[in-house]
């Protein structure tokens, strides 16, 4: 469900826009050109529903980032969402819809990038088992073989004997201090 939240939000944005031709004339024009009628789906709530769906989309992309550590979709989605809110609250000219459309299509691109990257990652199926852990205390580095079926919660540095544990939000020491995430995270299965 985490990985689909961004798609639900983005698809919801476009359904809201298609069903609200007075608020989104570009989509009203497209529907009219196709011979389809349109109705106002949410009435006076359209803009609030639209903004809520933008937040759902960015939340889904953030959760996907936390799971896969791919920042590119999030780097596209954050300015796009800010552009949507900026167009609603700070632009008082006739060009506010232009910024809104750019934000919408930016979120669509971010969701597409995220979907493609996750699909490409799963299709590759290769899981890297070697990771170099760097001790944050003394800087000592050592390449270790990661277990494929479990996460490693504690690791003792060979040089300074500091006992490392995962940082907040990480599932294991390899995700916190290693050069490669643990196999469960690489395969998209999430935390152990």
BELKASUL-V163795 format. One record per residue. PSI is psi in degrees with one decimal (none if undefined). OMEGA is omega as a letter, one per 40 degrees, with the letter a starting at -180 (NA if undefined). D_CENTER is the distance of its C-alpha to the mean C-alpha in Angstrom with 1 decimal. Layout:
# BELKASUL-V163795
psi & omega & d_center
PSI & OMEGA & D_CENTER
PSI & OMEGA & D_CENTER
This chain:
# BELKASUL-V163795
psi & omega & d_center
-35.3 & a & 12.5
-42.4 & a & 9.3
-18.3 & a & 7.8
-8.8 & a & 9.6
-40.6 & i & 8.8
-38.4 & i & 6.6
-38.5 & i & 9.6
-46.1 & i & 12.1
-44.6 & a & 11.3
-43.9 & i & 11.4
-38.6 & i & 14.5
-38.3 & i & 15.9
-46.7 & a & 15.9
-33.9 & i & 17.9
-41.6 & i & 20.2
-43.8 & i & 20.9
-41.7 & i & 21.7
-34.5 & a & 23.9
2.5 & a & 25.7
72.4 & a & 26.5
-26.7 & i & 28.5
-30.3 & a & 30.2
-26.1 & a & 27.0
79.2 & a & 25.4
-27.8 & i & 28.5
-44.5 & a & 26.8
-32.9 & i & 25.8
-39.4 & i & 29.1
-43.9 & a & 30.9
-45.2 & i & 29.0
-40.9 & i & 30.0
-40.6 & i & 33.5
-30.2 & i & 33.9
-1.7 & i & 33.0
16.6 & a & 35.6
137.0 & i & 33.4
172.8 & i & 34.0
154.3 & i & 31.5
157.2 & i & 31.5
109.6 & a & 29.8
-44.8 & a & 27.5
3.1 & i & 26.7
-131.8 & a & 29.7
-7.1 & a & 29.4
-0.3 & a & 26.1
-49.2 & a & 24.1
-35.4 & i & 22.7
-40.1 & i & 21.7
-43.1 & a & 20.0
-46.1 & i & 18.2
-38.6 & i & 16.9
-41.0 & i & 16.0
-33.3 & i & 13.9
-40.1 & i & 12.1
-37.3 & i & 11.4
-43.2 & a & 10.4
-46.2 & a & 7.8
-34.3 & i & 6.4
-42.0 & i & 7.0
-40.1 & i & 5.3
-34.7 & i & 1.7
-43.8 & i & 4.1
-37.7 & i & 5.8
-39.3 & i & 4.4
-43.6 & i & 4.9
-32.7 & a & 8.0
-41.0 & a & 9.1
-12.0 & i & 9.0
30.6 & i & 9.2
112.7 & a & 8.0
-16.1 & a & 7.7
-46.6 & i & 8.5
-37.9 & i & 5.7
-35.3 & i & 5.2
-23.3 & i & 9.0
-37.8 & a & 9.5
-38.4 & a & 7.7
-51.9 & i & 9.6
-33.1 & i & 12.9
-44.0 & i & 12.5
-42.2 & i & 12.2
-37.0 & i & 15.0
-38.6 & i & 17.0
-49.4 & a & 16.9
-36.1 & i & 18.3
-42.3 & a & 20.5
-33.6 & i & 22.1
-41.3 & a & 22.9
-16.7 & a & 24.4
-10.2 & a & 25.7
121.1 & a & 26.9
20.0 & i & 30.3
-179.2 & i & 31.2
-8.9 & a & 31.1
8.0 & a & 28.1
-33.8 & i & 25.5
-31.8 & i & 24.6
-46.4 & i & 23.9
-36.4 & i & 21.2
-44.7 & i & 19.8
-40.0 & i & 19.7
-43.0 & i & 18.1
-42.2 & i & 15.3
-49.8 & a & 15.0
-25.3 & i & 15.1
-43.3 & i & 12.6
-36.3 & i & 9.9
-43.2 & i & 11.5
-41.8 & i & 11.3
-43.1 & i & 7.6
-39.0 & i & 7.2
-43.4 & i & 10.2
-45.2 & a & 9.3
-44.9 & i & 6.5
-46.7 & a & 9.3
-42.8 & a & 11.9
-43.8 & i & 10.8
-42.7 & i & 10.5
-42.9 & i & 13.8
-40.8 & a & 15.4
-43.5 & a & 14.8
-34.4 & a & 16.3
-35.8 & a & 19.0
-41.3 & i & 20.1
-4.8 & a & 20.9
130.9 & i & 22.2
125.5 & i & 21.6
131.5 & a & 22.9
-11.4 & i & 25.3
133.6 & i & 26.5
138.2 & i & 24.8
116.3 & i & 26.6
133.4 & i & 26.5
122.5 & i & 27.5
126.1 & a & 29.3
-15.3 & a & 28.1
-53.8 & a & 31.7
-10.4 & i & 33.9
2.9 & i & 31.5
138.1 & a & 33.0
142.5 & i & 31.0
134.3 & i & 31.5
127.4 & a & 30.1
153.2 & i & 29.7
127.5 & a & 29.1
145.8 & i & 26.3
145.7 & a & 27.2
-18.6 & a & 25.4
4.8 & a & 25.8
161.8 & i & 25.1
152.3 & i & 23.5
114.7 & a & 25.9
-29.9 & a & 25.9
148.5 & i & 28.7
133.3 & i & 30.0
127.1 & i & 33.2
133.4 & a & 33.6
-27.4 & a & 36.7
-53.2 & a & 37.8
-4.2 & i & 37.5
25.8 & i & 37.1
135.7 & i & 34.2
111.8 & a & 32.4
144.2 & i & 28.6
159.6 & a & 26.2
148.0 & i & 22.4
161.1 & i & 20.7
130.0 & i & 19.2
-13.4 & i & 15.9
153.3 & a & 16.8
-20.0 & a & 18.7
173.9 & a & 21.4
-28.3 & i & 23.2
-37.8 & i & 21.9
-28.5 & a & 18.2
-42.6 & a & 19.7
-2.4 & a & 22.5
166.0 & i & 22.4
-17.8 & a & 21.6
139.2 & i & 19.8
161.7 & a & 17.7
156.2 & a & 19.8
-42.5 & i & 20.3
-38.1 & i & 18.6
-37.6 & i & 15.3
-38.8 & a & 16.0
-6.5 & i & 16.8
6.5 & a & 13.7
-17.1 & a & 16.1
-167.2 & a & 14.6
154.3 & i & 17.1
none & NA & 20.7
